[in-house]
Amino acid sequence: MLPHRNLAISLIVATIPIVLAGLFVKDFIEQRIFNVEHIAIANIIFAGILLLLI
């Protein structure tokens, strides 16, 4: 059971910095990235990548 406990603790500790970073830049991301043009461009790029890979 000890390796599972160590893994769980490591995952929790590793998650804390990204959660704090996400809270810090949340407003920036909402203002800059979540608009229709950026989402459309990202979808087109992702579709192109999928077409190349499949």
mmJSON file of the N, C-alpha and C atoms, coordinates in Angstrom:
{"data_MODEL":{"atom_site":{
"group_PDB":["ATOM","ATOM","ATOM","ATOM","ATOM","ATOM","ATOM","ATOM","ATOM","ATOM","ATOM","ATOM","ATOM","ATOM","ATOM","ATOM","ATOM","ATOM","ATOM","ATOM","ATOM","ATOM","ATOM","ATOM","ATOM","ATOM","ATOM","ATOM","ATOM","ATOM","ATOM","ATOM","ATOM","ATOM","ATOM","ATOM","ATOM","ATOM","ATOM","ATOM","ATOM","ATOM","ATOM","ATOM","ATOM","ATOM","ATOM","ATOM","ATOM","ATOM","ATOM","ATOM","ATOM","ATOM","ATOM","ATOM","ATOM","ATOM","ATOM","ATOM","ATOM","ATOM","ATOM","ATOM","ATOM","ATOM","ATOM","ATOM","ATOM","ATOM","ATOM","ATOM","ATOM","ATOM","ATOM","ATOM","ATOM","ATOM","ATOM","ATOM","ATOM","ATOM","ATOM","ATOM","ATOM","ATOM","ATOM","ATOM","ATOM","ATOM","ATOM","ATOM","ATOM","ATOM","ATOM","ATOM","ATOM","ATOM","ATOM","ATOM","ATOM","ATOM","ATOM","ATOM","ATOM","ATOM","ATOM","ATOM","ATOM","ATOM","ATOM","ATOM","ATOM","ATOM","ATOM","ATOM","ATOM","ATOM","ATOM","ATOM","ATOM","ATOM","ATOM","ATOM","ATOM","ATOM","ATOM","ATOM","ATOM","ATOM","ATOM","ATOM","ATOM","ATOM","ATOM","ATOM","ATOM","ATOM","ATOM","ATOM","ATOM","ATOM","ATOM","ATOM","ATOM","ATOM","ATOM","ATOM","ATOM","ATOM","ATOM","ATOM","ATOM","ATOM","ATOM","ATOM","ATOM","ATOM","ATOM","ATOM","ATOM","ATOM"],
"id":[1,2,3,4,5,6,7,8,9,10,11,12,13,14,15,16,17,18,19,20,21,22,23,24,25,26,27,28,29,30,31,32,33,34,35,36,37,38,39,40,41,42,43,44,45,46,47,48,49,50,51,52,53,54,55,56,57,58,59,60,61,62,63,64,65,66,67,68,69,70,71,72,73,74,75,76,77,78,79,80,81,82,83,84,85,86,87,88,89,90,91,92,93,94,95,96,97,98,99,100,101,102,103,104,105,106,107,108,109,110,111,112,113,114,115,116,117,118,119,120,121,122,123,124,125,126,127,128,129,130,131,132,133,134,135,136,137,138,139,140,141,142,143,144,145,146,147,148,149,150,151,152,153,154,155,156,157,158,159,160,161,162],
"type_symbol":["N","C","C","N","C","C","N","C","C","N","C","C","N","C","C","N","C","C","N","C","C","N","C","C","N","C","C","N","C","C","N","C","C","N","C","C","N","C","C","N","C","C","N","C","C","N","C","C","N","C","C","N","C","C","N","C","C","N","C","C","N","C","C","N","C","C","N","C","C","N","C","C","N","C","C","N","C","C","N","C","C","N","C","C","N","C","C","N","C","C","N","C","C","N","C","C","N","C","C","N","C","C","N","C","C","N","C","C","N","C","C","N","C","C","N","C","C","N","C","C","N","C","C","N","C","C","N","C","C","N","C","C","N","C","C","N","C","C","N","C","C","N","C","C","N","C","C","N","C","C","N","C","C","N","C","C","N","C","C","N","C","C"],
"label_atom_id":["N","CA","C","N","CA","C","N","CA","C","N","CA","C","N","CA","C","N","CA","C","N","CA","C","N","CA","C","N","CA","C","N","CA","C","N","CA","C","N","CA","C","N","CA","C","N","CA","C","N","CA","C","N","CA","C","N","CA","C","N","CA","C","N","CA","C","N","CA","C","N","CA","C","N","CA","C","N","CA","C","N","CA","C","N","CA","C","N","CA","C","N","CA","C","N","CA","C","N","CA","C","N","CA","C","N","CA","C","N","CA","C","N","CA","C","N","CA","C","N","CA","C","N","CA","C","N","CA","C","N","CA","C","N","CA","C","N","CA","C","N","CA","C","N","CA","C","N","CA","C","N","CA","C","N","CA","C","N","CA","C","N","CA","C","N","CA","C","N","CA","C","N","CA","C","N","CA","C","N","CA","C","N","CA","C","N","CA","C"],
"label_alt_id":[null,null,null,null,null,null,null,null,null,null,null,null,null,null,null,null,null,null,null,null,null,null,null,null,null,null,null,null,null,null,null,null,null,null,null,null,null,null,null,null,null,null,null,null,null,null,null,null,null,null,null,null,null,null,null,null,null,null,null,null,null,null,null,null,null,null,null,null,null,null,null,null,null,null,null,null,null,null,null,null,null,null,null,null,null,null,null,null,null,null,null,null,null,null,null,null,null,null,null,null,null,null,null,null,null,null,null,null,null,null,null,null,null,null,null,null,null,null,null,null,null,null,null,null,null,null,null,null,null,null,null,null,null,null,null,null,null,null,null,null,null,null,null,null,null,null,null,null,null,null,null,null,null,null,null,null,null,null,null,null,null,null],
"label_comp_id":["MET","MET","MET","LEU","LEU","LEU","PRO","PRO","PRO","HIS","HIS","HIS","ARG","ARG","ARG","ASN","ASN","ASN","LEU","LEU","LEU","ALA","ALA","ALA","ILE","ILE","ILE","SER","SER","SER","LEU","LEU","LEU","ILE","ILE","ILE","VAL","VAL","VAL","ALA","ALA","ALA","THR","THR","THR","ILE","ILE","ILE","PRO","PRO","PRO","ILE","ILE","ILE","VAL","VAL","VAL","LEU","LEU","LEU","ALA","ALA","ALA","GLY","GLY","GLY","LEU","LEU","LEU","PHE","PHE","PHE","VAL","VAL","VAL","LYS","LYS","LYS","ASP","ASP","ASP","PHE","PHE","PHE","ILE","ILE","ILE","GLU","GLU","GLU","GLN","GLN","GLN","ARG","ARG","ARG","ILE","ILE","ILE","PHE","PHE","PHE","ASN","ASN","ASN","VAL","VAL","VAL","GLU","GLU","GLU","HIS","HIS","HIS","ILE","ILE","ILE","ALA","ALA","ALA","ILE","ILE","ILE","ALA","ALA","ALA","ASN","ASN","ASN","ILE","ILE","ILE","ILE","ILE","ILE","PHE","PHE","PHE","ALA","ALA","ALA","GLY","GLY","GLY","ILE","ILE","ILE","LEU","LEU","LEU","LEU","LEU","LEU","LEU","LEU","LEU","LEU","LEU","LEU","ILE","ILE","ILE"],
"label_asym_id":["A","A","A","A","A","A","A","A","A","A","A","A","A","A","A","A","A","A","A","A","A","A","A","A","A","A","A","A","A","A","A","A","A","A","A","A","A","A","A","A","A","A","A","A","A","A","A","A","A","A","A","A","A","A","A","A","A","A","A","A","A","A","A","A","A","A","A","A","A","A","A","A","A","A","A","A","A","A","A","A","A","A","A","A","A","A","A","A","A","A","A","A","A","A","A","A","A","A","A","A","A","A","A","A","A","A","A","A","A","A","A","A","A","A","A","A","A","A","A","A","A","A","A","A","A","A","A","A","A","A","A","A","A","A","A","A","A","A","A","A","A","A","A","A","A","A","A","A","A","A","A","A","A","A","A","A","A","A","A","A","A","A"],
"label_entity_id":["1","1","1","1","1","1","1","1","1","1","1","1","1","1","1","1","1","1","1","1","1","1","1","1","1","1","1","1","1","1","1","1","1","1","1","1","1","1","1","1","1","1","1","1","1","1","1","1","1","1","1","1","1","1","1","1","1","1","1","1","1","1","1","1","1","1","1","1","1","1","1","1","1","1","1","1","1","1","1","1","1","1","1","1","1","1","1","1","1","1","1","1","1","1","1","1","1","1","1","1","1","1","1","1","1","1","1","1","1","1","1","1","1","1","1","1","1","1","1","1","1","1","1","1","1","1","1","1","1","1","1","1","1","1","1","1","1","1","1","1","1","1","1","1","1","1","1","1","1","1","1","1","1","1","1","1","1","1","1","1","1","1"],
"label_seq_id":[1,1,1,2,2,2,3,3,3,4,4,4,5,5,5,6,6,6,7,7,7,8,8,8,9,9,9,10,10,10,11,11,11,12,12,12,13,13,13,14,14,14,15,15,15,16,16,16,17,17,17,18,18,18,19,19,19,20,20,20,21,21,21,22,22,22,23,23,23,24,24,24,25,25,25,26,26,26,27,27,27,28,28,28,29,29,29,30,30,30,31,31,31,32,32,32,33,33,33,34,34,34,35,35,35,36,36,36,37,37,37,38,38,38,39,39,39,40,40,40,41,41,41,42,42,42,43,43,43,44,44,44,45,45,45,46,46,46,47,47,47,48,48,48,49,49,49,50,50,50,51,51,51,52,52,52,53,53,53,54,54,54],
"pdbx_PDB_ins_code":[null,null,null,null,null,null,null,null,null,null,null,null,null,null,null,null,null,null,null,null,null,null,null,null,null,null,null,null,null,null,null,null,null,null,null,null,null,null,null,null,null,null,null,null,null,null,null,null,null,null,null,null,null,null,null,null,null,null,null,null,null,null,null,null,null,null,null,null,null,null,null,null,null,null,null,null,null,null,null,null,null,null,null,null,null,null,null,null,null,null,null,null,null,null,null,null,null,null,null,null,null,null,null,null,null,null,null,null,null,null,null,null,null,null,null,null,null,null,null,null,null,null,null,null,null,null,null,null,null,null,null,null,null,null,null,null,null,null,null,null,null,null,null,null,null,null,null,null,null,null,null,null,null,null,null,null,null,null,null,null,null,null],
"Cartn_x":[0.804,0.0,0.841,2.048,2.887,3.188,3.499,3.752,2.531,1.339,0.127,-0.058,0.259,0.142,1.152,2.378,3.398,2.986,2.416,1.951,0.839,-0.095,-1.197,-0.686,0.217,0.775,1.555,2.328,3.095,2.18,1.09,0.143,-0.515,-0.865,-1.483,-0.495,0.733,1.751,2.075,2.122,2.433,1.287,0.073,-1.083,-1.197,-0.706,-0.861,-0.296,0.916,1.427,0.592,0.103,-0.675,-2.039,-2.596,-3.858,-3.649,-2.585,-2.29,-2.025,-1.294,-1.032,-2.331,-3.203,-4.489,-5.347,-5.359,-6.117,-5.523,-4.202,-3.52,-3.787,-3.835,-3.986,-5.393,-6.341,-7.706,-8.321,-8.249,-8.846,-8.167,-6.848,-6.115,-6.565,-6.697,-7.101,-8.518,-9.421,-10.798,-10.886,-10.108,-10.165,-9.478,-8.355,-7.532,-7.834,-8.151,-8.229,-9.666,-10.6,-11.952,-12.806,-12.428,-13.317,-13.519,-14.511,-14.929,-13.808,-13.067,-12.022,-10.926,-10.485,-9.418,-9.881,-11.105,-11.626,-11.754,-12.225,-12.35,-10.985,-10.004,-8.655,-8.076,-8.256,-7.743,-8.415,-9.715,-10.42,-9.913,-9.668,-9.161,-7.764,-6.915,-5.562,-5.619,-6.443,-6.567,-7.118,-8.098,-8.645,-7.573,-6.745,-5.658,-4.664,-4.334,-3.405,-4.011,-5.286,-5.942,-5.955,-6.217,-6.215,-4.836,-3.793,-2.443,-2.086,-2.598,-2.248,-3.07,-4.249,-5.132,-5.035],
"Cartn_y":[-1.209,0.0,1.265,1.181,2.371,3.029,2.273,2.934,3.706,3.18,3.875,5.179,5.144,6.351,7.402,6.972,7.902,8.51,7.704,8.204,9.225,8.94,9.867,11.192,11.132,12.36,13.137,12.43,13.096,13.783,13.14,13.744,14.986,14.924,16.088,17.242,16.962,18.014,18.589,17.75,18.221,19.032,18.84,19.549,20.96,21.187,22.485,23.646,23.577,24.734,25.082,24.093,24.393,24.963,24.547,25.134,26.6,26.899,28.293,29.124,28.575,29.296,29.529,28.542,28.691,29.77,29.835,30.886,32.263,32.322,33.595,34.155,33.298,33.77,33.556,33.218,32.924,34.089,35.277,36.436,36.732,36.612,36.842,35.859,34.599,33.582,33.844,34.191,34.455,35.645,36.676,37.871,37.672,36.997,36.912,35.71,34.6,33.369,32.967,33.172,32.68,33.659,33.905,34.62,33.767,34.089,33.228,33.025,34.071,33.957,32.978,33.078,32.192,30.739,30.526,29.16,28.581,29.383,28.911,28.562,29.409,29.147,27.882,27.726,26.533,25.276,25.334,24.179,23.831,24.836,24.587,23.967,24.493,23.937,22.502,22.253,20.904,19.941,20.384,19.536,19.22,20.206,19.959,18.943,19.052,18.087,16.689,16.588,15.278,14.694,15.531,15.039,14.538,15.201,14.756,13.446,13.254,12.065,10.838,11.059,9.904,9.481],
"Cartn_z":[0.0,0.0,0.0,0.48,0.593,-0.755,-1.826,-3.109,-3.619,-3.385,-3.816,-3.043,-1.774,-0.96,-1.416,-1.698,-2.189,-3.529,-4.411,-5.701,-5.513,-4.634,-4.383,-3.828,-2.894,-2.311,-3.364,-4.183,-5.238,-6.243,-6.616,-7.555,-6.97,-5.712,-5.065,-4.994,-4.594,-4.489,-5.865,-6.895,-8.241,-8.84,-8.357,-8.888,-8.321,-7.141,-6.472,-7.283,-7.853,-8.605,-9.833,-10.56,-11.761,-11.397,-10.274,-9.82,-9.467,-8.762,-8.416,-9.665,-10.623,-11.869,-12.631,-12.655,-13.328,-12.696,-11.389,-10.714,-10.988,-11.117,-11.341,-12.738,-13.744,-15.129,-15.688,-14.844,-15.295,-16.062,-15.525,-16.188,-17.52,-17.566,-18.812,-19.885,-19.511,-20.476,-20.962,-20.064,-20.472,-21.415,-21.19,-22.024,-23.365,-23.395,-24.604,-25.483,-24.894,-25.673,-25.982,-25.088,-25.281,-26.068,-27.309,-28.203,-29.443,-30.238,-31.335,-32.354,-32.666,-33.679,-33.257,-32.025,-31.56,-31.501,-31.081,-31.021,-32.421,-33.38,-34.759,-35.343,-35.123,-35.638,-35.007,-33.714,-33.035,-33.573,-33.841,-34.396,-35.785,-36.615,-37.965,-37.91,-37.053,-36.917,-36.411,-35.415,-34.868,-35.911,-36.703,-37.765,-38.8,-39.131,-40.077,-39.555,-38.287,-37.683,-37.702,-37.379,-37.406,-38.809,-39.817,-41.196,-41.605,-41.144,-41.473,-40.774,-39.583,-38.807,-39.177,-39.706,-39.99,-41.422],
"occupancy":[1.0,1.0,1.0,1.0,1.0,1.0,1.0,1.0,1.0,1.0,1.0,1.0,1.0,1.0,1.0,1.0,1.0,1.0,1.0,1.0,1.0,1.0,1.0,1.0,1.0,1.0,1.0,1.0,1.0,1.0,1.0,1.0,1.0,1.0,1.0,1.0,1.0,1.0,1.0,1.0,1.0,1.0,1.0,1.0,1.0,1.0,1.0,1.0,1.0,1.0,1.0,1.0,1.0,1.0,1.0,1.0,1.0,1.0,1.0,1.0,1.0,1.0,1.0,1.0,1.0,1.0,1.0,1.0,1.0,1.0,1.0,1.0,1.0,1.0,1.0,1.0,1.0,1.0,1.0,1.0,1.0,1.0,1.0,1.0,1.0,1.0,1.0,1.0,1.0,1.0,1.0,1.0,1.0,1.0,1.0,1.0,1.0,1.0,1.0,1.0,1.0,1.0,1.0,1.0,1.0,1.0,1.0,1.0,1.0,1.0,1.0,1.0,1.0,1.0,1.0,1.0,1.0,1.0,1.0,1.0,1.0,1.0,1.0,1.0,1.0,1.0,1.0,1.0,1.0,1.0,1.0,1.0,1.0,1.0,1.0,1.0,1.0,1.0,1.0,1.0,1.0,1.0,1.0,1.0,1.0,1.0,1.0,1.0,1.0,1.0,1.0,1.0,1.0,1.0,1.0,1.0,1.0,1.0,1.0,1.0,1.0,1.0],
"B_iso_or_equiv":[0.0,0.0,0.0,0.0,0.0,0.0,0.0,0.0,0.0,0.0,0.0,0.0,0.0,0.0,0.0,0.0,0.0,0.0,0.0,0.0,0.0,0.0,0.0,0.0,0.0,0.0,0.0,0.0,0.0,0.0,0.0,0.0,0.0,0.0,0.0,0.0,0.0,0.0,0.0,0.0,0.0,0.0,0.0,0.0,0.0,0.0,0.0,0.0,0.0,0.0,0.0,0.0,0.0,0.0,0.0,0.0,0.0,0.0,0.0,0.0,0.0,0.0,0.0,0.0,0.0,0.0,0.0,0.0,0.0,0.0,0.0,0.0,0.0,0.0,0.0,0.0,0.0,0.0,0.0,0.0,0.0,0.0,0.0,0.0,0.0,0.0,0.0,0.0,0.0,0.0,0.0,0.0,0.0,0.0,0.0,0.0,0.0,0.0,0.0,0.0,0.0,0.0,0.0,0.0,0.0,0.0,0.0,0.0,0.0,0.0,0.0,0.0,0.0,0.0,0.0,0.0,0.0,0.0,0.0,0.0,0.0,0.0,0.0,0.0,0.0,0.0,0.0,0.0,0.0,0.0,0.0,0.0,0.0,0.0,0.0,0.0,0.0,0.0,0.0,0.0,0.0,0.0,0.0,0.0,0.0,0.0,0.0,0.0,0.0,0.0,0.0,0.0,0.0,0.0,0.0,0.0,0.0,0.0,0.0,0.0,0.0,0.0],
"pdbx_formal_charge":[null,null,null,null,null,null,null,null,null,null,null,null,null,null,null,null,null,null,null,null,null,null,null,null,null,null,null,null,null,null,null,null,null,null,null,null,null,null,null,null,null,null,null,null,null,null,null,null,null,null,null,null,null,null,null,null,null,null,null,null,null,null,null,null,null,null,null,null,null,null,null,null,null,null,null,null,null,null,null,null,null,null,null,null,null,null,null,null,null,null,null,null,null,null,null,null,null,null,null,null,null,null,null,null,null,null,null,null,null,null,null,null,null,null,null,null,null,null,null,null,null,null,null,null,null,null,null,null,null,null,null,null,null,null,null,null,null,null,null,null,null,null,null,null,null,null,null,null,null,null,null,null,null,null,null,null,null,null,null,null,null,null],
"auth_seq_id":[1,1,1,2,2,2,3,3,3,4,4,4,5,5,5,6,6,6,7,7,7,8,8,8,9,9,9,10,10,10,11,11,11,12,12,12,13,13,13,14,14,14,15,15,15,16,16,16,17,17,17,18,18,18,19,19,19,20,20,20,21,21,21,22,22,22,23,23,23,24,24,24,25,25,25,26,26,26,27,27,27,28,28,28,29,29,29,30,30,30,31,31,31,32,32,32,33,33,33,34,34,34,35,35,35,36,36,36,37,37,37,38,38,38,39,39,39,40,40,40,41,41,41,42,42,42,43,43,43,44,44,44,45,45,45,46,46,46,47,47,47,48,48,48,49,49,49,50,50,50,51,51,51,52,52,52,53,53,53,54,54,54],
"auth_comp_id":["MET","MET","MET","LEU","LEU","LEU","PRO","PRO","PRO","HIS","HIS","HIS","ARG","ARG","ARG","ASN","ASN","ASN","LEU","LEU","LEU","ALA","ALA","ALA","ILE","ILE","ILE","SER","SER","SER","LEU","LEU","LEU","ILE","ILE","ILE","VAL","VAL","VAL","ALA","ALA","ALA","THR","THR","THR","ILE","ILE","ILE","PRO","PRO","PRO","ILE","ILE","ILE","VAL","VAL","VAL","LEU","LEU","LEU","ALA","ALA","ALA","GLY","GLY","GLY","LEU","LEU","LEU","PHE","PHE","PHE","VAL","VAL","VAL","LYS","LYS","LYS","ASP","ASP","ASP","PHE","PHE","PHE","ILE","ILE","ILE","GLU","GLU","GLU","GLN","GLN","GLN","ARG","ARG","ARG","ILE","ILE","ILE","PHE","PHE","PHE","ASN","ASN","ASN","VAL","VAL","VAL","GLU","GLU","GLU","HIS","HIS","HIS","ILE","ILE","ILE","ALA","ALA","ALA","ILE","ILE","ILE","ALA","ALA","ALA","ASN","ASN","ASN","ILE","ILE","ILE","ILE","ILE","ILE","PHE","PHE","PHE","ALA","ALA","ALA","GLY","GLY","GLY","ILE","ILE","ILE","LEU","LEU","LEU","LEU","LEU","LEU","LEU","LEU","LEU","LEU","LEU","LEU","ILE","ILE","ILE"],
"auth_asym_id":["A","A","A","A","A","A","A","A","A","A","A","A","A","A","A","A","A","A","A","A","A","A","A","A","A","A","A","A","A","A","A","A","A","A","A","A","A","A","A","A","A","A","A","A","A","A","A","A","A","A","A","A","A","A","A","A","A","A","A","A","A","A","A","A","A","A","A","A","A","A","A","A","A","A","A","A","A","A","A","A","A","A","A","A","A","A","A","A","A","A","A","A","A","A","A","A","A","A","A","A","A","A","A","A","A","A","A","A","A","A","A","A","A","A","A","A","A","A","A","A","A","A","A","A","A","A","A","A","A","A","A","A","A","A","A","A","A","A","A","A","A","A","A","A","A","A","A","A","A","A","A","A","A","A","A","A","A","A","A","A","A","A"],
"auth_atom_id":["N","CA","C","N","CA","C","N","CA","C","N","CA","C","N","CA","C","N","CA","C","N","CA","C","N","CA","C","N","CA","C","N","CA","C","N","CA","C","N","CA","C","N","CA","C","N","CA","C","N","CA","C","N","CA","C","N","CA","C","N","CA","C","N","CA","C","N","CA","C","N","CA","C","N","CA","C","N","CA","C","N","CA","C","N","CA","C","N","CA","C","N","CA","C","N","CA","C","N","CA","C","N","CA","C","N","CA","C","N","CA","C","N","CA","C","N","CA","C","N","CA","C","N","CA","C","N","CA","C","N","CA","C","N","CA","C","N","CA","C","N","CA","C","N","CA","C","N","CA","C","N","CA","C","N","CA","C","N","CA","C","N","CA","C","N","CA","C","N","CA","C","N","CA","C","N","CA","C","N","CA","C","N","CA","C","N","CA","C"],
"pdbx_PDB_model_num":[1,1,1,1,1,1,1,1,1,1,1,1,1,1,1,1,1,1,1,1,1,1,1,1,1,1,1,1,1,1,1,1,1,1,1,1,1,1,1,1,1,1,1,1,1,1,1,1,1,1,1,1,1,1,1,1,1,1,1,1,1,1,1,1,1,1,1,1,1,1,1,1,1,1,1,1,1,1,1,1,1,1,1,1,1,1,1,1,1,1,1,1,1,1,1,1,1,1,1,1,1,1,1,1,1,1,1,1,1,1,1,1,1,1,1,1,1,1,1,1,1,1,1,1,1,1,1,1,1,1,1,1,1,1,1,1,1,1,1,1,1,1,1,1,1,1,1,1,1,1,1,1,1,1,1,1,1,1,1,1,1,1]
}}}
